[in-house]
Amino acid sequence: MPLHKQSDMFNLPHVPSAKQLIDKAARQGSLEAKKVRSKKIDYVKKQLEAEQKRIRVVGSVVEGELKAVVENYPSYDQLNEFYKALFELRVGKDRYKKSLGRIQGSYKKVCDLKSQYIAETKKTGNSRLSKEYLGRVCSIIDRISKELDYLIEVKKTLKKFPTLKGDAPTIVVAGYPNVGKSTFMKTLTKSRVKTASYPFTTVGLLLGYKKNRYQDIQIVDSPGLLDRGMQHRNKVELQAILALSHLADVVLFLIDPMQDISPQKNLYTEVKSEFHKPVVVAVNKCDAAEEDRIKKALKEFSCKPVCFSAQNEEECGKLFEICLQKREELI
């Protein structure tokens, strides 16, 4: 089953830069005003109608673009606990809320000014008021240019957020960097995940799915964790912590016998004690590691780890079944 699409989490609209928005509004306003001027009616009346049209179109374009941002970017307060934590880690709620608030305020101001200037144009018959309106709109947009640029970058981050199936049983694959977590998920689920022989290849949470009878089981490939205090962990590692804390029904903890076992055992002890989730321990690379290293790894863990190769589809399937049995023991 292919890697689950990660751009479905939020229905995010296009966010223009300040210059793009000003250019679009001015261009469409000019085009619509020109259409009105082509009418065969009284010249003065035609000029007035054309500039009223310009005001309406400029206002509507800006309102439409800003309203789409305000309404379609997610409300932090309505996210579940996992997404709130991930959002705070990757984006930061304070600046995000402030930026959306400023854009919403600007949207309302443009809307109010549009009504005022149309009414004033009708009252005075002054067609030059459209130029004044456009100038004020440009000033409003210029003042939120940093917010627009910021939300463009936020969109890139949000599109990488995993789209979780909230009701799907979830196995979180955890362990030290480069122990074979991504290889396991790739072999088990046929996901197109990136694998490499260097640490921290996985820099975010990746999802795959494996069918079990009539139900999809959600597999979360988490970034590697190091044996160090929580205060010293980077943002990549903290995503793994979020997955263990909020998502895991079962933790599959992988051991690499070709790496130092002591810090891996310390990390396992932390995962077991801190998150209070059922844990299945498996020693990977049993097809490649020296026999003495495999025996040492197996001896270090009293929980009788499974010995397997993450490149072997049959062995990964059996390990998957063990994880499901572990979960069912607690139901």
C-alpha positions as CSV (number, residue, x, y, z in Angstrom):
1,M,0.0,0.0,0.0
2,P,1.5,3.4,-0.9
3,L,2.6,5.9,1.6
4,H,-0.5,7.9,2.8
5,K,-0.8,11.3,1.2
6,Q,0.3,14.0,3.6
7,S,-1.2,17.0,1.9
8,D,-4.8,16.2,2.8
9,M,-4.7,17.4,6.4
10,F,-5.6,20.9,5.6
11,N,-7.5,22.5,2.7
12,L,-4.9,25.2,2.2
13,P,-5.6,28.0,-0.3
14,H,-3.0,29.8,-2.4
15,V,-1.4,32.6,-0.5
16,P,-0.2,35.5,-2.6
17,S,2.6,37.8,-1.7
18,A,1.7,41.5,-1.1
19,K,3.0,42.4,-4.6
20,Q,1.0,39.6,-6.3
21,L,-2.2,40.6,-4.5
22,I,-1.8,44.3,-5.3
23,D,-1.0,43.6,-8.9
24,K,-3.9,41.2,-9.3
25,A,-6.4,43.6,-7.7
26,A,-5.2,46.6,-9.7
27,R,-5.1,44.6,-13.0
28,Q,-8.7,43.2,-12.6
29,G,-10.0,46.5,-11.4
30,S,-8.5,48.2,-14.5
31,L,-9.9,45.6,-16.8
32,E,-13.4,45.8,-15.5
33,A,-13.3,49.7,-15.5
34,K,-12.3,49.5,-19.1
35,K,-15.3,47.4,-20.0
36,V,-17.6,49.9,-18.5
37,R,-15.9,52.7,-20.5
38,S,-16.6,50.9,-23.7
39,K,-20.4,51.4,-23.2
40,K,-22.2,53.9,-25.3
41,I,-23.6,56.1,-22.6
42,D,-23.1,59.6,-21.3
43,Y,-19.4,60.3,-20.8
44,V,-19.6,61.6,-17.2
45,K,-21.9,58.9,-16.1
46,K,-19.7,56.3,-17.8
47,Q,-16.6,57.6,-16.0
48,L,-18.3,57.5,-12.6
49,E,-19.6,53.9,-13.2
50,A,-16.2,52.8,-14.4
51,E,-14.5,54.0,-11.2
52,Q,-17.2,52.6,-9.0
53,K,-16.7,49.3,-10.7
54,R,-12.9,49.6,-10.2
55,I,-13.5,50.1,-6.4
56,R,-15.8,47.1,-6.2
57,V,-13.5,44.8,-8.1
58,V,-10.3,45.8,-6.3
59,G,-12.1,45.4,-3.0
60,S,-13.6,42.0,-4.0
61,V,-10.3,40.6,-5.2
62,V,-8.5,41.5,-2.0
63,E,-11.4,40.4,0.2
64,G,-11.6,37.1,-1.6
65,E,-7.9,36.3,-1.3
66,L,-7.6,37.3,2.4
67,K,-10.9,35.7,3.4
68,A,-9.8,32.4,1.8
69,V,-6.6,32.5,4.0
70,V,-8.6,33.3,7.2
71,E,-11.3,30.7,6.6
72,N,-9.1,27.8,5.3
73,Y,-6.0,28.0,7.4
74,P,-6.6,25.7,10.4
75,S,-7.8,27.1,13.7
76,Y,-5.1,26.0,16.3
77,D,-7.7,25.8,19.1
78,Q,-9.8,23.3,17.1
79,L,-6.9,20.9,16.5
80,N,-6.7,17.7,18.5
81,E,-3.9,17.3,21.1
82,F,-1.5,15.6,18.8
83,Y,-1.8,18.2,16.1
84,K,-1.6,21.0,18.6
85,A,1.6,19.6,19.9
86,L,3.0,19.1,16.4
87,F,1.8,22.5,15.4
88,E,3.5,24.2,18.3
89,L,6.7,22.3,17.6
90,R,6.9,22.9,13.9
91,V,5.1,26.3,13.5
92,G,4.5,28.0,16.8
93,K,0.9,29.1,17.7
94,D,1.6,32.6,19.0
95,R,2.9,34.2,15.8
96,Y,0.5,32.1,13.7
97,K,-2.5,33.4,15.6
98,K,-1.2,36.9,15.4
99,S,-0.6,36.7,11.7
100,L,-4.1,35.3,11.0
101,G,-5.6,38.0,13.2
102,R,-3.8,40.8,11.3
103,I,-5.0,39.4,8.0
104,Q,-8.5,39.1,9.2
105,G,-8.4,42.7,10.5
106,S,-7.1,43.9,7.1
107,Y,-9.8,41.9,5.3
108,K,-12.5,43.7,7.3
109,K,-10.9,47.1,6.8
110,V,-10.8,46.7,3.0
111,C,-14.4,45.6,3.0
112,D,-15.5,48.6,5.1
113,L,-13.5,51.0,3.0
114,K,-15.0,49.6,-0.2
115,S,-18.5,50.4,1.1
116,Q,-17.5,53.8,2.2
117,Y,-15.8,54.8,-1.1
118,I,-18.7,53.5,-3.2
119,A,-21.2,55.5,-1.2
120,E,-18.9,58.6,-1.3
121,T,-18.5,58.3,-5.0
122,K,-22.2,58.1,-5.6
123,K,-22.8,61.0,-3.2
124,T,-20.2,63.4,-4.7
125,G,-19.9,62.2,-8.2
126,N,-16.1,62.3,-7.8
127,S,-14.6,59.6,-10.0
128,R,-11.1,60.3,-8.7
129,L,-11.9,58.7,-5.3
130,S,-11.1,55.2,-6.8
131,K,-7.5,56.2,-7.0
132,E,-7.5,57.2,-3.4
133,Y,-9.2,53.9,-2.5
134,L,-6.6,51.9,-4.4
135,G,-3.8,53.8,-2.5
136,R,-5.3,53.0,0.8
137,V,-5.8,49.3,-0.1
138,C,-2.2,49.1,-1.2
139,S,-1.1,50.5,2.2
140,I,-3.2,48.0,4.1
141,I,-1.7,45.1,2.0
142,D,1.9,46.4,2.4
143,R,1.4,46.4,6.2
144,I,0.6,42.7,6.2
145,S,3.3,41.7,3.6
146,K,5.3,39.9,6.3
147,E,2.3,38.0,7.5
148,L,1.5,36.8,4.0
149,D,5.2,35.8,3.4
150,Y,5.1,34.0,6.8
151,L,1.9,32.1,5.9
152,I,3.4,31.0,2.6
153,E,6.1,29.3,4.6
154,V,3.6,27.9,7.1
155,K,1.7,26.3,4.2
156,K,4.9,24.4,3.2
157,T,5.2,23.1,6.7
158,L,1.5,22.1,7.1
159,K,1.5,20.3,3.8
160,K,4.1,17.9,5.3
161,F,1.9,17.1,8.4
162,P,0.8,13.5,8.4
163,T,-2.8,12.8,7.6
164,L,-3.8,10.4,10.3
165,K,-6.8,8.1,10.5
166,G,-8.0,8.8,13.9
167,D,-9.8,5.5,14.4
168,A,-7.1,3.2,13.0
169,P,-5.0,1.1,15.3
170,T,-1.5,2.5,15.3
171,I,2.0,1.0,15.6
172,V,4.7,3.5,16.2
173,V,8.2,2.2,15.0
174,A,10.8,3.7,17.3
175,G,14.5,3.3,18.1
176,Y,17.9,4.8,17.6
177,P,18.8,6.5,14.3
178,N,19.7,4.1,11.4
179,V,18.3,0.9,13.1
180,G,16.0,0.1,10.1
181,K,12.7,1.7,11.0
182,S,12.0,3.1,7.5
183,T,13.3,-0.1,5.8
184,F,10.8,-2.1,8.0
185,M,7.9,0.1,7.0
186,K,8.9,0.1,3.3
187,T,9.1,-3.7,3.3
188,L,5.9,-4.2,5.2
189,T,3.7,-1.6,3.6
190,K,5.4,-1.1,0.2
191,S,5.6,2.6,1.1
192,R,7.9,4.8,-1.0
193,V,9.9,6.1,2.0
194,K,13.4,7.3,1.8
195,T,16.0,5.0,3.3
196,A,19.8,5.6,3.6
197,S,22.8,4.3,5.6
198,Y,23.2,7.5,7.6
199,P,21.5,8.7,10.8
200,F,18.4,11.0,10.8
201,T,17.3,10.1,7.3
202,T,13.7,10.4,8.6
203,V,13.2,14.0,9.6
204,G,9.4,13.8,10.1
205,L,6.6,11.4,10.8
206,L,5.9,9.1,7.9
207,L,2.7,7.0,7.5
208,G,2.0,3.6,5.9
209,Y,-0.9,1.2,6.1
210,K,-1.1,-2.6,6.3
211,K,-4.4,-4.4,5.9
212,N,-5.4,-6.8,8.7
213,R,-8.5,-8.6,7.7
214,Y,-11.0,-5.8,7.1
215,Q,-9.1,-3.1,8.9
216,D,-6.2,-0.8,8.0
217,I,-3.4,-0.7,10.6
218,Q,-1.6,2.6,10.7
219,I,2.2,2.4,10.8
220,V,4.1,5.5,11.9
221,D,7.8,5.6,11.0
222,S,9.2,8.0,13.6
223,P,12.6,9.9,13.5
224,G,15.5,8.3,15.4
225,L,16.0,9.1,19.1
226,L,19.2,9.5,20.9
227,D,19.9,8.5,24.5
228,R,19.8,12.0,26.0
229,G,17.7,14.2,28.2
230,M,14.5,15.6,26.8
231,Q,15.8,19.2,27.0
232,H,18.7,18.2,24.7
233,R,16.6,16.7,22.0
234,N,16.1,18.5,18.7
235,K,12.8,19.2,16.9
236,V,13.2,16.1,14.7
237,E,13.5,13.9,17.8
238,L,10.6,15.6,19.5
239,Q,8.3,14.5,16.7
240,A,9.1,10.9,17.6
241,I,8.2,11.8,21.3
242,L,4.9,13.2,20.1
243,A,4.1,10.0,18.2
244,L,4.9,7.8,21.1
245,S,2.9,9.9,23.5
246,H,-0.2,10.7,21.4
247,L,-0.5,8.1,18.7
248,A,0.9,4.7,19.7
249,D,-1.3,1.8,20.5
250,V,1.7,-0.4,20.3
251,V,5.4,0.6,20.1
252,L,7.7,-1.5,17.9
253,F,11.2,-0.8,19.3
254,L,14.0,-1.8,16.9
255,I,17.5,-2.6,18.0
256,D,20.6,-2.6,15.7
257,P,23.1,-5.1,17.0
258,M,25.8,-3.5,14.9
259,Q,25.6,-0.3,17.0
260,D,26.5,0.1,20.7
261,I,23.7,-1.7,22.6
262,S,24.0,0.2,25.9
263,P,22.5,3.5,24.7
264,Q,19.8,1.7,22.8
265,K,18.9,-0.2,26.0
266,N,18.8,3.1,27.9
267,L,16.4,4.5,25.3
268,Y,14.2,1.4,25.5
269,T,14.0,1.8,29.3
270,E,12.9,5.4,28.8
271,V,10.3,4.5,26.2
272,K,8.9,1.7,28.4
273,S,8.7,3.8,31.6
274,E,7.7,7.2,30.2
275,F,4.9,6.3,27.8
276,H,3.3,3.3,29.4
277,K,2.5,1.7,26.1
278,P,2.9,-2.0,25.2
279,V,6.3,-2.5,23.5
280,V,7.5,-5.2,21.2
281,V,11.3,-5.3,20.9
282,A,13.0,-6.6,17.8
283,V,16.6,-7.0,16.8
284,N,17.1,-6.1,13.2
285,K,19.9,-6.9,10.7
286,C,20.1,-10.6,11.8
287,D,21.0,-11.5,8.3
288,A,24.0,-9.2,8.2
289,A,25.3,-8.8,11.8
290,E,27.9,-11.1,13.3
291,E,26.5,-13.8,15.5
292,D,28.2,-12.6,18.6
293,R,26.7,-9.2,18.3
294,I,23.2,-10.6,17.8
295,K,23.6,-12.8,20.9
296,K,24.8,-9.9,22.9
297,A,21.8,-7.8,21.8
298,L,19.4,-10.6,22.6
299,K,21.0,-11.2,26.0
300,E,20.7,-7.5,27.0
301,F,16.9,-7.5,26.9
302,S,14.9,-9.7,29.3
303,C,11.8,-9.3,27.1
304,K,12.9,-11.9,24.6
305,P,13.3,-9.7,21.5
306,V,12.3,-11.0,18.0
307,C,15.3,-11.5,15.7
308,F,14.6,-10.5,12.1
309,S,15.7,-8.6,9.0
310,A,13.8,-5.5,7.9
311,Q,14.5,-6.4,4.3
312,N,12.7,-9.8,4.6
313,E,9.0,-9.4,3.8
314,E,8.0,-12.6,5.5
315,E,9.8,-11.8,8.7
316,C,8.4,-8.3,8.7
317,G,4.9,-9.8,8.3
318,K,5.4,-12.0,11.3
319,L,6.7,-9.1,13.4
320,F,3.6,-7.2,12.4
321,E,1.4,-10.0,13.6
322,I,3.2,-10.0,17.0
323,C,2.5,-6.3,17.4
324,L,-1.2,-6.9,16.7
325,Q,-1.2,-9.7,19.2
326,K,0.4,-7.4,21.8
327,R,-2.3,-4.9,21.2
328,E,-5.1,-7.5,21.4
329,E,-3.8,-8.7,24.8
330,L,-4.8,-5.3,26.2
331,I,-8.3,-5.0,24.6
